[in-house]
């Protein structure tokens, strides 16, 4: 990791459809926070209009497994069978070289792993949806996945919701404007410590 500048790590985790990506995008627009998005690597195919190097680093399953063997990941997880996600160490180094703080839009397990590795430098935030039923509605509105995939995500959401107390803060995303304001204040306070 970079020796010159050691920024802070801001982790946003939640079940799919909770609004964490919307919150992270909002925070990235706040120049005073000096944040840069950590682009995760994944072995899955791009969805919709996703672009390599912007939304994710799309790499083959074989390449992903080679990176695991080489210990190139800060954290990684097989989220679904043969569907891996992770954060390359080189991504954190890239952002710290820019003298910026890292913000993650990441799976619950990955978020907790980062917090465990960097307990003092990390703010971990769990974004809580109004209900599991609301999650299902949001996922269907996306129109990016099959009914089967949506049902897999909903089943996983119950397990993920149980991890919320392990995070530093919980934001209830019942009303987006309120959640955005709360997220901005939490991150600003953490970065000013």
N, C-alpha and C positions, 0 to 999 in steps of 0.2 A: 504494500500500500504506500501511497505517497507520503514522503517525509516532510515536504515543504508545508503543505496545507492539509489540516485534518478537519474537514467539515463535519457537520452533524448529519444524522440519518433520520429521515422522517418516513415512517412506515404507515401506510393505510391498507388495512385488510378488511375483508367482509365477504359474505357469500355473493356469488354472481347476481347482479341485478339490484344490489343495495344502494348504488350511487357513488361508490368510491372513485370510479374513474371520472365522473363529473366533478367531484370535489377536488381531486388532484389536478385536473385541467384548470380549474378556477385558481387554485393556489399558484400554479406555474405562471399565471398571468400577473401575479402580484410581484412586480420587480423588486420591491423593498425586501422581500423574503430571500432573494438570491438563491433560488432553487433550480435544479436541473433534474429532469426525469431520468430515472434508471430504467433503461430498456432491458426487459427480461429476454432470455433465450427460451425458445420452445421447440419441441420436436413435432408439434402439430402443424397442419396446413393453415395458411392465411384464410381468414373469414371476411367476406364482404370486400371492403375497400382497404383492408389492412396492408401496410407496406413494410417490407423488410428494412430494418435499421431505423424505423420510425416508431412503429407500434410494438414490434418484437424483432429479435434476431431469429429468423426461421432457419433452423438447421436440421439435418437429417437425424434420425434416431441413432444411427451408428456414430455420427459426429458428436452428438450429445453424450453418448456413453463414453466416448474417448476423452471428452472434457472431464467427465466424472473421474475416470481413471487417473487423469493427470492432475487432479485436485485443483481445477481451474475455477470452481464455483465457490462463491461466498455461501450460497445455500442453493439447494435444488430439491425437487420432489417429483415423484411420479404421481401426478394428480389423478389421472385415469390410466387404465392399462395402455402402455406404450405412448402415453401423452405426458411428456416431461416438461417442467418449467424450472428455470433457475436464474440466478444472478451471477454473471461472470465477474470475477475479481477485477478484470480489466475495465469493466464498466464503471466501477467505483473509482478506480485510478483515473479514468478519463474525466470524470466529473470533478474530482478533487484537483486535477491539473488545471481546470478552468476556475479554480478557487470558488466553487459553489457548494451548496449543501445538496445532499442527495434526497430525492423524494421517490418513494416506491408505491406502486399500485400493485399489490402482491397478494398471493394466496396466504391464508391464515397460518399455515404451518411454516412457510417461508418467512413470514413477518416475525413470528416468535423466535425463529432460529437467528435472525439478524439481531433481535433484541438481546438474546442470550450471549451472542458473540461480542456485541458492543453495548453493554448495559447502560453506560453513562452517556454515550454519544447518541443514543437512539430514543426517539419519541415514537411509541407504538400506539396507533389509534385504530379502534374497531368501529366500523360503520354499521349500525344496526338498522335493518329495515323495519317498517311498520308491522309486517307479518310475513309468514311464509306464503300465504295466499297472494299478497301483494307482489312478492318476488316472482311468483309464477306468471302473474299478469305482465310484469315488466319484461321478463324473459321472452314471453310470447310476442310482445310488441316489437322486439328487436328484429324478429323474423330472420335470424341468422342460423338457427339450429333446429334440428328435428325434435319432434315430441319426445322421443327416447332420450336425447341429450338433455333436454329441459328437465325431464323427470330425474335423470342422474344428478343434475345440479341441485334440484330441490331436495333430494335425499341427502346429499352432502351438506346442504345448508343447515340442517338440524344439528349436525355434528359441529359445524363451524360456529353456530350461534352459542354453543355451550362453552367455547373457548374465550368468549368476550371478556370475562373477568380477569384473564391473564394479561390483558393489554393495559397500558398506562391510562388510557382514556377511552371512553365510549361516546360516540356521537350518534344520537338517534336521528336518522334521516326520515322524519315524518313529513317535514316541510322543508324543501330544498333551500330556500333563502336563509332560513334559520341555521341549517346545518353548515352552509357555506361560511356564514359569519362566525359561527362557533369554531370551525376548522381554522379559519384565518387567525383568530385570536389565540388559539392553542399553539399553533406553529410559531407565531410571532413571539409569544411569551417564552417558549422553549428556546428559540434561537437567541433571545436576549439574555439568557441566564449565563 
